Amino acid sequence: ASMLGLLASRSLGRALPQTYGGGVGLLAATSMTSLGAFKTPSLGFAEPSAENKQAPFGTRSVSLQAVAIRMKSVSSTKKITSATKLIAATKLRGAELRSQAARNLPTPTHDLLGDAPGAPVSKTVVVPITTDRGLCGGINTIICKYAKGIVALEEQNPDADVKVFVVGDKGRSQLRRVYPDKLLGFTQDNGKVGGLTFGVASLISEEILKAEADKVMIAYNRFVNAAKYVPTIATVLSSSAAEAMAEEGGMLDAYELEGPDRAEMLMDLAEFQLASQLYQAMLDNSTSEQASKMQAMENATNNAQEMLEKLTQLYNRTRQAAITTELSEIIGGASALEG
């Protein structure tokens, strides 16, 4: 009976920490001389014995239930990222075709009026084009950094008046904290209804033109291929600034303009250049968004798979260790009874 009581005490004192995932709650069981004198052991925080020093004192052993819950969570995350990657890959092809179709739209006015980011003007509007949704890598952070750099360069002129008009919710959330007094306006969900069209870009350009800026600088991600996009700055001058640049030897003097009102023609060309450049930049940035999202979700899926493999290995090792401990205790108890 005393041997059975001792076996029960040892088995209970080692099995409970494995069952409940504990490691610091050691059983301080009193010695039992008979089954009738069995007392319920109490949980205490005693120092581990010399034969049980696998883990440092005060740390808990891995719980099988906690690992199983974590495995289920990582598996669900992997399914979401994998599905998001497939959706982005599907949208990428259509966005790439629309971007290529509009790539040459601002080229004629660009060749006529030029692109002069360093033109000395008194009022500038910076237009960073960002996305409305996340999970697309660092393309929004890059554009916001470029916008901050443009504002810093333009403000080197003490007489310069710099404003910011943000396209996309992610850029608004970042820049409104940095430039609360410079934020001219913002727009979001531009292609949610009816898709991204030239009419939408024209409406946005009308809001920008209300600021009567001499120079508009558009910062966006220019799509190259599915694995590469380049941060780009496109500059659109107003009609008066374009006329001043032409007098200094610009491309405009190489053409013969017919009509009584040269200034009105330049104003129309400048407005069309802003709308066409903004439309092409928004399409390029949308395509870059899908490409970056596809890459980000692929990396996230690979990371989730790697983490799931490690958790599965940890789960199996912990479970096997618990089984081995129980078998050792049973064999030890049987040997003690035989002896």
C-alpha positions as CSV (number, residue, x, y, z in Angstrom):
1,A,0.0,0.0,0.0
2,S,2.8,2.4,0.8
3,M,4.4,1.7,-2.6
4,L,1.1,2.4,-4.3
5,G,0.7,5.6,-2.4
6,L,4.2,6.7,-3.3
7,L,3.5,5.9,-7.0
8,A,0.3,7.9,-7.0
9,S,2.0,10.8,-5.4
10,R,4.8,10.8,-8.0
11,S,2.4,10.4,-10.9
12,L,0.1,13.2,-9.7
13,G,2.9,15.6,-9.0
14,R,4.3,15.2,-12.5
15,A,1.2,14.7,-14.6
16,L,-0.7,17.9,-13.5
17,P,1.9,20.4,-14.9
18,Q,1.8,18.6,-18.3
19,T,-2.1,18.5,-18.3
20,Y,-2.7,22.2,-17.5
21,G,0.4,23.6,-19.3
22,G,2.0,24.8,-16.1
23,G,5.6,24.5,-15.0
24,V,6.0,26.6,-11.9
25,G,3.2,24.9,-9.9
26,L,5.0,22.1,-8.3
27,L,3.1,19.6,-6.2
28,A,4.2,19.6,-2.6
29,A,2.7,16.2,-1.6
30,T,3.1,14.8,1.8
31,S,4.4,11.3,2.2
32,M,1.8,8.6,2.3
33,T,2.2,5.5,4.3
34,S,-1.1,3.9,3.2
35,L,-4.0,4.5,0.8
36,G,-6.2,5.4,3.7
37,A,-3.9,8.2,4.8
38,F,-3.9,9.8,1.3
39,K,-4.1,13.6,1.4
40,T,-4.9,15.9,-1.5
41,P,-1.6,17.6,-2.6
42,S,-1.5,21.4,-2.7
43,L,0.0,23.6,-5.4
44,G,3.0,25.6,-4.2
45,F,6.0,27.4,-5.7
46,A,8.8,25.3,-4.4
47,E,12.2,25.2,-6.0
48,P,12.6,22.5,-8.6
49,S,14.5,19.4,-7.5
50,A,17.9,18.5,-8.9
51,E,16.4,15.8,-11.2
52,N,13.8,18.2,-12.7
53,K,15.8,21.2,-14.1
54,Q,14.9,21.1,-17.7
55,A,13.4,24.6,-17.6
56,P,14.4,27.6,-15.5
57,F,12.5,28.2,-12.3
58,G,9.5,30.6,-12.8
59,T,8.8,29.7,-16.5
60,R,5.9,27.8,-17.8
61,S,6.1,24.8,-20.1
62,V,4.4,24.9,-23.5
63,S,0.8,24.1,-23.4
64,L,-0.5,21.8,-26.2
65,Q,-3.8,23.7,-26.2
66,A,-2.1,27.1,-26.6
67,V,0.1,25.7,-29.5
68,A,-3.0,24.2,-31.2
69,I,-4.9,27.5,-31.0
70,R,-1.8,29.3,-32.4
71,M,-1.6,26.8,-35.3
72,K,-5.2,27.3,-36.1
73,S,-4.8,31.1,-36.2
74,V,-1.7,31.0,-38.4
75,S,-3.5,28.6,-40.8
76,S,-6.4,31.0,-41.1
77,T,-4.1,33.9,-41.8
78,K,-2.3,31.8,-44.5
79,K,-5.6,31.2,-46.2
80,I,-6.5,34.9,-46.2
81,T,-3.1,36.0,-47.5
82,S,-3.2,33.3,-50.2
83,A,-6.6,34.4,-51.4
84,T,-5.6,38.1,-51.4
85,K,-2.6,37.2,-53.5
86,L,-4.8,35.5,-56.1
87,I,-7.2,38.5,-56.2
88,A,-4.4,40.9,-56.7
89,A,-2.9,38.8,-59.5
90,T,-6.3,38.8,-61.2
91,K,-6.7,42.6,-60.9
92,L,-3.1,43.2,-62.0
93,R,-3.6,42.2,-65.6
94,G,-6.6,44.5,-66.2
95,A,-4.9,47.4,-64.4
96,E,-1.7,46.9,-66.5
97,L,-3.7,47.0,-69.8
98,R,-5.5,50.3,-68.7
99,S,-2.2,51.8,-67.7
100,Q,-0.5,51.0,-71.0
101,A,-3.4,52.4,-72.9
102,A,-3.1,55.7,-71.2
103,R,0.7,55.9,-71.1
104,N,1.0,58.2,-74.1
105,L,-2.0,60.4,-73.3
106,P,0.1,63.3,-71.6
107,T,3.0,62.9,-74.0
108,P,2.0,65.6,-76.6
109,T,1.4,68.3,-74.0
110,H,4.5,67.2,-72.1
111,D,6.6,67.7,-75.3
112,L,5.0,71.1,-75.9
113,L,5.0,72.6,-72.4
114,G,7.9,70.6,-71.0
115,D,8.6,69.3,-67.5
116,A,10.4,71.8,-65.3
117,P,10.4,70.7,-61.6
118,G,13.0,73.4,-60.7
119,A,11.0,76.3,-62.2
120,P,11.1,79.3,-59.7
121,V,7.5,80.0,-58.9
122,S,5.7,81.5,-55.9
123,K,3.0,79.0,-55.3
124,T,3.2,75.2,-55.6
125,V,0.7,72.4,-55.0
126,V,2.2,68.9,-54.2
127,V,-0.1,66.0,-55.2
128,P,1.0,62.6,-53.7
129,I,-1.0,59.7,-55.1
130,T,-1.5,56.9,-52.6
131,T,-3.9,54.0,-52.2
132,D,-7.1,53.7,-50.2
133,R,-6.3,50.2,-48.8
134,G,-3.3,48.7,-47.1
135,L,-1.6,45.3,-47.3
136,C,0.4,46.5,-50.3
137,G,4.0,46.9,-49.1
138,G,5.7,50.3,-48.7
139,I,4.5,52.1,-51.8
140,N,2.5,54.7,-49.7
141,T,5.4,55.4,-47.3
142,I,7.7,56.0,-50.3
143,I,5.3,58.5,-51.9
144,C,4.8,60.3,-48.6
145,K,8.5,60.6,-48.1
146,Y,8.9,62.1,-51.6
147,A,6.1,64.5,-50.9
148,K,7.8,65.7,-47.7
149,G,11.1,66.1,-49.6
150,I,9.4,68.2,-52.3
151,V,7.8,70.4,-49.6
152,A,11.1,70.9,-47.9
153,L,12.9,71.8,-51.2
154,E,10.2,74.3,-52.2
155,E,10.2,75.9,-48.8
156,Q,13.8,76.8,-49.2
157,N,12.5,79.8,-51.0
158,P,11.2,82.1,-48.2
159,D,8.5,83.6,-50.4
160,A,7.2,80.2,-51.6
161,D,3.6,79.1,-50.7
162,V,3.4,75.3,-50.7
163,K,0.1,73.4,-50.4
164,V,-0.6,69.6,-50.4
165,F,-3.6,67.9,-52.1
166,V,-3.7,64.2,-51.3
167,V,-5.1,61.5,-53.5
168,G,-5.9,58.3,-51.4
169,D,-6.8,57.7,-47.8
170,K,-3.4,56.2,-46.8
171,G,-1.6,59.4,-47.8
172,R,-4.1,61.6,-46.0
173,S,-3.7,59.7,-42.7
174,Q,0.0,60.2,-42.8
175,L,0.4,63.8,-44.1
176,R,-2.5,65.5,-42.3
177,R,-0.5,65.0,-39.0
178,V,2.7,66.5,-40.6
179,Y,1.1,69.4,-42.5
180,P,-2.2,70.3,-40.9
181,D,-2.1,73.9,-42.1
182,K,-0.9,73.0,-45.7
183,L,-3.5,70.4,-46.5
184,L,-5.4,71.8,-49.3
185,G,-7.8,68.9,-49.7
186,F,-8.0,65.2,-50.3
187,T,-9.9,62.6,-52.2
188,Q,-10.5,58.8,-51.7
189,D,-12.4,55.9,-53.2
190,N,-11.9,57.4,-56.7
191,G,-12.4,54.2,-58.7
192,K,-15.0,52.6,-56.4
193,V,-18.0,53.5,-58.5
194,G,-17.6,53.1,-62.2
195,G,-13.9,52.5,-62.1
196,L,-11.1,55.0,-62.6
197,T,-11.9,57.1,-65.6
198,F,-10.6,60.3,-67.2
199,G,-13.7,62.1,-65.9
200,V,-12.7,61.3,-62.3
201,A,-9.2,62.7,-63.0
202,S,-10.7,65.8,-64.5
203,L,-12.9,66.5,-61.5
204,I,-9.8,66.1,-59.2
205,S,-7.8,68.4,-61.5
206,E,-10.5,71.1,-61.2
207,E,-10.3,71.0,-57.5
208,I,-6.5,71.4,-57.7
209,L,-6.8,74.3,-60.2
210,K,-8.9,76.3,-57.7
211,A,-5.8,76.9,-55.7
212,E,-4.4,78.9,-58.7
213,A,-0.9,77.4,-58.3
214,D,1.9,78.2,-60.6
215,K,3.2,74.6,-60.4
216,V,1.7,71.3,-59.6
217,M,4.0,68.4,-58.7
218,I,2.5,64.9,-58.8
219,A,4.3,62.1,-56.9
220,Y,3.3,58.6,-57.9
221,N,4.6,55.1,-58.5
222,R,5.3,54.4,-62.1
223,F,4.6,50.8,-63.1
224,V,7.5,49.0,-64.9
225,N,6.6,45.3,-64.4
226,A,5.1,43.0,-61.9
227,A,8.3,43.1,-59.8
228,K,9.3,46.7,-60.2
229,Y,7.8,50.2,-59.8
230,V,9.6,53.5,-59.7
231,P,8.6,56.5,-57.6
232,T,8.2,59.4,-60.1
233,I,7.5,63.1,-59.9
234,A,5.7,64.8,-62.8
235,T,5.5,68.6,-63.0
236,V,2.7,70.6,-64.6
237,L,3.1,74.3,-65.0
238,S,0.3,76.9,-65.2
239,S,-0.2,78.9,-68.4
240,S,1.6,81.9,-67.1
241,A,4.6,79.8,-65.8
242,A,4.7,78.0,-69.2
243,E,4.8,81.3,-71.0
244,A,7.6,82.5,-68.8
245,M,9.6,79.3,-69.5
246,A,8.9,79.7,-73.2
247,E,10.4,83.2,-73.2
248,E,13.6,81.7,-71.7
249,G,13.9,79.3,-74.6
250,G,11.5,76.5,-74.0
251,M,10.0,74.0,-76.5
252,L,6.9,76.2,-77.0
253,D,8.7,78.6,-79.3
254,A,9.4,75.8,-81.7
255,Y,5.7,75.6,-82.7
256,E,3.6,78.2,-84.5
257,L,0.4,78.9,-82.6
258,E,-2.5,80.2,-84.6
259,G,-5.3,82.1,-83.1
260,P,-5.9,85.6,-81.6
261,D,-5.6,84.6,-78.0
262,R,-2.3,82.8,-77.2
263,A,-2.9,83.0,-73.4
264,E,-6.2,81.3,-73.6
265,M,-4.8,78.5,-75.7
266,L,-2.0,78.0,-73.2
267,M,-4.5,77.8,-70.4
268,D,-6.4,75.1,-72.1
269,L,-3.3,73.1,-72.8
270,A,-2.1,73.4,-69.2
271,E,-5.5,72.2,-67.9
272,F,-5.5,69.3,-70.3
273,Q,-1.9,68.4,-69.3
274,L,-2.8,68.4,-65.6
275,A,-5.9,66.2,-66.2
276,S,-4.1,63.7,-68.5
277,Q,-1.0,63.5,-66.4
278,L,-3.1,63.0,-63.2
279,Y,-5.1,60.3,-65.0
280,Q,-2.0,58.4,-66.2
281,A,-0.4,58.7,-62.8
282,M,-3.5,57.3,-61.0
283,L,-3.6,54.4,-63.3
284,D,0.1,53.7,-62.9
285,N,-0.2,53.9,-59.1
286,S,-3.2,51.6,-59.1
287,T,-1.3,49.0,-61.2
288,S,1.8,49.3,-58.9
289,E,-0.6,48.8,-55.9
290,Q,-1.8,45.4,-57.2
291,A,1.8,44.3,-58.1
292,S,3.1,45.3,-54.6
293,K,0.1,43.7,-52.9
294,M,0.7,40.4,-54.8
295,Q,4.4,40.4,-53.7
296,A,3.5,41.3,-50.1
297,M,0.8,38.6,-49.8
298,E,3.2,36.0,-51.3
299,N,5.8,36.9,-48.7
300,A,3.2,36.8,-45.9
301,T,1.9,33.4,-47.2
302,N,5.5,32.0,-47.1
303,N,6.1,33.3,-43.6
304,A,2.8,31.8,-42.4
305,Q,3.8,28.4,-43.9
306,E,7.2,28.6,-42.2
307,M,5.7,29.5,-38.9
308,L,3.1,26.8,-39.2
309,E,5.8,24.2,-39.8
310,K,7.7,25.3,-36.7
311,L,4.5,25.2,-34.6
312,T,3.7,21.8,-35.8
313,Q,7.1,20.5,-34.9
314,L,6.8,22.1,-31.4
315,Y,3.4,20.6,-30.9
316,N,4.6,17.1,-31.8
317,R,7.7,17.4,-29.6
318,T,5.7,18.6,-26.6
319,R,3.1,15.9,-27.1
320,Q,5.8,13.2,-27.4
321,A,7.6,14.5,-24.3
322,A,4.4,14.2,-22.3
323,I,3.8,10.7,-23.5
324,T,7.3,9.7,-22.8
325,T,7.1,11.1,-19.3
326,E,3.9,9.1,-18.6
327,L,5.4,5.9,-19.9
328,S,8.5,6.3,-17.8
329,E,6.4,6.8,-14.7
330,I,4.3,3.7,-15.4
331,I,7.4,1.6,-16.0
332,G,9.1,3.0,-12.9
333,G,6.0,2.2,-10.8
334,A,5.7,-1.3,-12.2
335,S,9.4,-1.9,-11.5
336,A,9.0,-0.7,-7.9
337,L,6.0,-3.0,-7.3
338,E,8.0,-6.0,-8.6
339,G,10.8,-5.2,-6.4
